[in-house]
Amino acid sequence: MDRLRQDFSLSAVVAGAIAVIVSYAGPLIIVFQAASAAHLSTEVISSWIWAISIGSGITGLVLSWRLRVPVITAWSTPGAALLVGLLPGVTINEAVGAYIVSSLIIAVIGLSGAFDKLIGKLPRSIAAAMLAGILFHFGAELFVSIQLQPTLVMTMFVTYLLFKRLLPRYAIVAVLFAGGTVAGMSGMLHSGDIVVSVAHPVLITPAWSWHAIINIALPLTLVTLTGQYVPGMAVLRSSGYATPARPIVSMTAIASVLLAPFGSHGVNLAAITAAICTSEEAHREKSKRYIAGVASGIFYIVMGIFGATLASVFTALPKELIISLAGLALFGAISTGLTGAMADEKQREAALITFLVTASGMNFLGMASVFWGLIFGLAAHFSLTLLSGRRPLLAR
């Protein structure tokens, strides 16, 4: 506890809070979409939110404290997007069975150390370009929001520049305060819509179906590994953390197995929100940024307990405030990604391809742009770097 008090900083706690806010303001909407498509009851939806929130909180808190690294965990966003089209075709009991199978597969991969070997062979420029590509949309959306709420967004942007020059450690804190003040004064906060209610977990008995395992468990495993763990580890690597993936993958997967009967489709390493807590905005000293991970874990647990209140809280906040806050908080991470991607001249073109494909938002053969950015980037890296010593075909 003495170490915790010594390393404590307001900027790290705010970074953890922003990571949680961004998680609930964006990815949670996809969970609601999947639940709505499957016509799930309010009780089951509340239990689902409780499970993924508590799972994210406990795993993030424990891993950050034990590893002294800002490990931010969350639910699988691409997994939730996958479920929007798949859940209506199965019962919730069969879906829970598929969640358990998917989590067990990921746990085996994590415990075996195979994922560490994969990450270890990933070129740093490709990892950095993937990070920049993932975050590009968030940075760009900040400026798109100006046309919708110019006063709010410009106030937040000017505040960011001013504090970045004078008190850089508290720039995001100031932005959050400025945005909330403008939103409150202009009547954009709908506090009357907020209701306070505690979530009650619902135990769902799993049912085993080959149809659900093939159509949900296997795709969910693939998109979680490629869409969450790979970019999540890339964020940590790009920020200078050499933490092995094994304890992170295995612990989150085991937690997912335990929470699946309450509706959780999976808890895993975060990517986008992790970048908020691994950048200098969280703390100048890299060794003290783990406080952001501990703080985000605590916020997740609190939010999970009051899961039924969650939707009403974020309905009260203007969307542009959340978008702008996320974009400004990720400036440092985007800069780090672009710098790392372009650092090695020999890998620069492969990194550029990775960045462009990842940032494009394409979806091909059911796989998201993050997956294809990795595939195209590695193909370019192999062709342009590893085969560069061979003579061109026309010269033979």
C-alpha positions in Angstrom: 0.0 0.0 0.0 2.9 2.3 0.6 4.0 1.8 -3.0 0.5 2.7 -4.1 0.5 5.9 -2.1 3.9 6.9 -3.4 3.0 6.3 -7.1 -0.5 7.8 -6.9 -1.2 10.7 -9.2 -4.4 12.5 -10.3 -3.5 12.3 -14.0 -3.2 8.5 -13.8 -6.6 8.2 -12.1 -8.2 10.5 -14.6 -6.7 8.5 -17.5 -8.2 5.3 -15.9 -11.6 7.1 -15.6 -11.5 8.3 -19.2 -10.6 4.7 -20.4 -13.7 3.4 -18.6 -15.9 6.3 -20.0 -14.8 5.6 -23.5 -15.4 1.8 -23.1 -19.0 2.4 -21.9 -19.7 5.3 -24.3 -18.9 3.3 -27.5 -18.4 -0.5 -27.3 -21.2 -1.0 -24.8 -23.7 0.2 -27.5 -22.7 -2.8 -29.6 -23.6 -5.1 -26.6 -27.0 -3.4 -26.5 -27.4 -4.0 -30.2 -26.6 -7.7 -29.9 -28.9 -8.1 -27.0 -31.7 -6.2 -28.8 -31.3 -8.4 -31.9 -31.6 -11.5 -29.7 -34.6 -10.1 -27.9 -33.0 -10.7 -24.5 -34.8 -9.7 -21.3 -33.9 -6.6 -19.3 -32.6 -8.9 -16.5 -30.3 -10.8 -18.8 -29.0 -7.6 -20.4 -28.3 -6.1 -16.9 -26.5 -9.4 -15.9 -24.4 -9.3 -19.1 -23.3 -5.7 -18.4 -22.6 -6.7 -14.8 -20.5 -9.7 -15.8 -18.3 -7.9 -18.4 -17.8 -4.9 -16.1 -16.9 -6.9 -13.0 -14.6 -9.2 -15.1 -12.9 -6.2 -16.7 -12.5 -4.5 -13.3 -11.0 -7.4 -11.4 -8.7 -8.6 -14.1 -7.4 -5.1 -14.9 -6.9 -4.2 -11.3 -5.1 -7.5 -10.3 -2.9 -7.6 -13.4 -1.9 -3.9 -13.2 -1.0 -4.3 -9.5 0.9 -7.5 -9.9 2.8 -6.7 -13.1 3.2 -2.9 -12.4 2.0 -2.2 -15.9 -1.1 -0.3 -17.0 -3.1 -3.5 -18.1 -6.5 -2.3 -19.2 -9.0 -5.1 -19.8 -12.4 -4.9 -21.3 -15.0 -6.9 -23.2 -14.5 -8.0 -26.8 -15.8 -5.2 -29.1 -15.4 -7.2 -32.3 -16.9 -10.2 -30.5 -20.0 -8.2 -29.6 -20.2 -7.0 -33.2 -20.1 -10.6 -34.3 -22.9 -11.5 -32.0 -25.3 -8.9 -33.5 -25.9 -11.2 -36.4 -25.4 -14.6 -34.7 -27.3 -14.4 -31.4 -30.8 -14.4 -33.0 -30.0 -17.9 -34.5 -29.4 -19.6 -31.1 -30.8 -19.7 -27.6 -29.0 -17.7 -24.9 -28.1 -21.0 -23.2 -26.4 -22.3 -26.4 -24.6 -18.9 -26.7 -23.3 -19.2 -23.1 -22.0 -22.7 -23.9 -20.2 -21.3 -27.0 -18.7 -18.5 -24.8 -17.3 -21.1 -22.4 -15.7 -23.1 -25.3 -14.2 -19.9 -26.8 -12.7 -18.8 -23.5 -11.3 -22.3 -22.9 -9.6 -22.3 -26.3 -8.0 -18.8 -25.6 -7.0 -20.0 -22.1 -5.1 -23.0 -23.6 -3.4 -20.7 -26.1 -2.4 -18.3 -23.3 -1.1 -20.9 -20.9 0.9 -22.7 -23.6 2.9 -19.6 -24.3 2.1 -19.8 -28.0 0.8 -16.3 -28.0 4.0 -14.9 -26.6 5.9 -16.5 -29.5 3.6 -14.9 -32.0 3.9 -11.4 -30.4 7.7 -11.8 -30.1 8.0 -12.3 -33.9 5.8 -9.3 -34.8 8.0 -6.5 -36.2 7.8 -3.3 -34.1 7.0 -1.1 -37.0 4.0 -3.2 -37.9 2.8 -3.2 -34.3 3.2 0.6 -34.1 1.4 1.1 -37.4 -1.4 -1.1 -36.3 -1.8 1.0 -33.1 -1.8 4.2 -35.1 -4.4 2.8 -37.6 -6.7 1.6 -34.8 -6.6 5.0 -33.1 -6.8 7.2 -36.3 -10.6 7.2 -36.4 -10.8 8.6 -32.8 -8.4 11.4 -33.6 -10.2 12.3 -36.8 -13.7 12.2 -35.2 -12.6 15.0 -32.8 -12.5 17.4 -35.7 -15.6 16.0 -37.4 -17.4 16.8 -34.2 -16.6 20.5 -34.6 -19.3 20.9 -37.2 -21.9 19.5 -34.8 -20.9 21.2 -31.5 -18.4 23.9 -32.4 -18.4 25.7 -29.1 -18.0 22.6 -27.0 -15.3 20.9 -29.1 -13.3 24.1 -29.7 -13.4 24.9 -26.0 -12.0 21.5 -25.2 -9.4 21.7 -28.0 -8.1 25.2 -26.9 -8.0 24.0 -23.3 -5.9 21.0 -24.3 -3.4 23.2 -26.2 -3.2 25.7 -23.4 -2.6 23.2 -20.6 -0.3 21.1 -22.8 1.9 24.1 -22.9 1.6 25.2 -19.2 0.6 22.0 -17.2 0.9 19.0 -19.6 0.3 16.5 -16.9 -3.2 17.9 -16.2 -4.2 18.7 -19.8 -6.9 15.9 -20.0 -8.2 16.7 -16.5 -8.7 20.3 -17.7 -10.3 19.2 -20.9 -12.8 17.0 -19.0 -13.7 19.9 -16.7 -14.0 22.4 -19.5 -16.2 20.1 -21.6 -18.5 19.3 -18.7 -18.8 23.0 -17.8 -19.7 24.0 -21.4 -22.2 21.1 -21.7 -23.8 22.0 -18.4 -24.1 25.7 -19.2 -25.5 25.1 -22.6 -28.1 22.6 -21.4 -26.6 19.5 -23.1 -26.5 17.5 -19.9 -29.8 15.7 -19.3 -29.3 14.8 -15.6 -33.0 14.2 -15.2 -32.7 11.0 -17.2 -30.3 9.4 -14.7 -31.8 6.6 -12.5 -29.9 4.8 -9.8 -30.3 1.0 -9.6 -28.1 -1.9 -8.6 -27.5 -4.8 -11.1 -28.6 -8.3 -10.2 -26.6 -11.2 -11.9 -28.7 -13.9 -13.5 -27.3 -17.5 -13.7 -27.8 -19.0 -17.2 -27.3 -22.7 -17.6 -25.1 -23.4 -20.6 -26.3 -25.7 -23.4 -24.0 -27.5 -25.8 -24.6 -27.2 -29.5 -22.3 -28.0 -32.3 -24.1 -25.3 -34.4 -23.3 -22.7 -31.7 -19.7 -23.9 -31.2 -18.9 -23.8 -34.9 -20.8 -20.6 -35.7 -20.1 -18.6 -32.5 -17.2 -20.1 -30.4 -14.7 -20.4 -33.2 -15.3 -17.0 -34.9 -15.4 -15.4 -31.5 -12.1 -16.9 -30.6 -10.5 -15.7 -33.8 -11.8 -12.1 -33.7 -10.9 -11.8 -30.0 -7.3 -13.0 -30.5 -6.7 -10.9 -33.7 -8.9 -7.9 -32.9 -8.2 -7.5 -29.2 -5.1 -9.4 -27.9 -2.8 -8.7 -30.8 -3.4 -4.9 -31.0 -3.6 -4.8 -27.2 -0.1 -6.3 -26.9 1.0 -4.0 -29.7 -0.1 -1.0 -27.6 2.0 -2.2 -24.6 5.0 -2.9 -26.8 4.8 0.4 -28.5 4.7 2.1 -25.1 7.9 0.3 -24.0 6.4 -2.4 -21.9 8.0 -5.9 -22.4 5.3 -7.6 -20.3 4.7 -11.3 -21.4 1.3 -12.0 -22.8 0.9 -15.3 -21.0 -0.4 -14.0 -17.6 -2.7 -11.5 -19.3 -4.2 -13.9 -21.8 -4.6 -16.8 -19.4 -6.1 -14.7 -16.5 -8.6 -12.9 -18.7 -9.6 -16.1 -20.4 -10.2 -18.0 -17.1 -12.2 -15.0 -15.9 -14.3 -15.2 -19.1 -15.0 -18.9 -18.4 -16.2 -18.1 -14.9 -18.4 -15.2 -16.0 -19.9 -16.7 -19.1 -22.8 -18.3 -17.2 -23.9 -14.7 -16.2 -24.0 -13.6 -19.9 -20.4 -12.4 -20.5 -19.2 -13.1 -24.0 -15.6 -12.6 -23.0 -13.1 -10.4 -21.1 -9.8 -9.6 -22.8 -7.0 -7.1 -23.2 -8.1 -3.8 -24.4 -6.5 -1.9 -27.2 -8.0 1.6 -27.8 -8.7 2.4 -24.1 -5.3 0.9 -23.1 -3.6 3.5 -25.3 -5.1 6.2 -23.0 -3.4 4.8 -19.9 0.0 3.9 -21.4 0.8 7.3 -22.8 2.6 10.2 -21.1 -0.8 11.8 -20.4 -1.3 9.2 -17.7 2.1 9.9 -16.1 5.5 11.1 -17.3 7.2 8.2 -15.6 6.4 4.9 -17.4 6.8 2.9 -14.2 4.0 4.8 -12.4 1.3 4.5 -15.1 0.1 1.2 -13.6 -2.0 3.4 -11.3 -4.2 4.1 -14.3 -4.8 0.4 -14.7 -5.6 0.0 -11.0 -8.0 3.0 -11.1 -9.8 1.8 -14.2 -10.3 -1.6 -12.6 -11.9 0.1 -9.6 -14.1 2.3 -11.8 -15.2 -0.8 -13.8 -16.2 -2.6 -10.6 -18.3 0.3 -9.3 -19.9 0.7 -12.7 -20.7 -3.0 -12.8 -22.4 -2.9 -9.5 -24.6 -0.1 -10.8 -24.9 -1.6 -14.2 -28.5 -0.8 -14.5 -27.7 2.9 -14.1 -25.1 2.8 -16.8 -27.2 3.5 -19.9 -29.0 6.4 -18.3 -25.7 8.1 -17.3 -24.2 8.0 -20.8 -27.5 9.0 -22.3 -27.2 12.2 -20.2 -23.8 13.1 -21.7 -23.5 14.7 -25.2 -21.9 12.3 -27.6 -19.5 15.0 -28.9 -18.1 15.4 -25.5 -17.1 11.7 -25.3 -15.8 11.7 -28.8 -13.6 14.8 -28.2 -12.4 13.6 -24.9 -11.3 10.3 -26.4 -9.6 11.9 -29.4 -7.6 14.4 -27.3 -6.6 11.7 -24.7 -5.3 9.5 -27.6 -3.2 12.2 -29.3 0.0 11.0 -27.5 -0.7 7.4 -28.4 -1.3 8.2 -32.0 1.9 10.2 -32.1 3.8 7.2 -30.6 2.4 4.8 -33.1 3.2 7.0 -36.1 6.7 7.6 -34.8 7.4 3.9 -34.3 5.9 3.0 -37.6 8.1 5.3 -39.6 11.3 4.9 -37.5 12.9 2.1 -39.5 13.3 3.1 -43.2 13.5 -0.5 -44.4 10.1 -1.3 -42.8 8.5 2.1 -43.6 6.4 1.0 -46.6 5.1 -2.2 -44.9 4.2 -0.1 -41.9 2.4 2.4 -44.1 0.4 -0.4 -45.7 -0.5 -1.7 -42.2 -1.6 1.8 -41.1 -3.7 2.5 -44.2 -5.5 -0.9 -44.2 -6.1 -0.8 -40.4 -7.4 2.8 -40.5 -9.6 2.1 -43.6 -12.2 0.3 -41.5 -12.7 -2.4 -44.2 -14.5 -5.6 -43.4 -13.7 -8.6 -45.7 -14.7 -12.2 -45.3 -16.1 -11.4 -41.9 -12.8 -10.1 -40.6 -12.2 -6.5 -39.5 -9.6 -4.1 -40.7 -7.3 -4.8 -37.8 -6.9 -8.4 -38.9 -6.3 -7.4 -42.5 -3.9 -4.6 -41.6 -1.8 -7.3 -39.9 -2.0 -9.7 -42.8 -1.3 -7.1 -45.5 1.5 -5.5 -43.4 3.2 -8.8 -42.8 2.9 -9.8 -46.4 4.5 -6.5 -47.5 7.2 -6.8 -44.8 8.1 -10.3 -46.0 8.1 -9.2 -49.7 10.0 -6.0 -49.2 12.4 -6.8 -46.4 13.0 -10.5 -46.1 13.2 -11.1 -49.8 15.1 -7.9 -50.6 18.4 -9.8 -50.9 17.2 -11.9 -53.8 17.6 -10.9 -57.4 14.5 -9.6 -59.3 12.9 -12.1 -61.5 13.5 -10.0 -64.7 17.2 -10.0 -63.9 17.5 -13.8 -63.9 
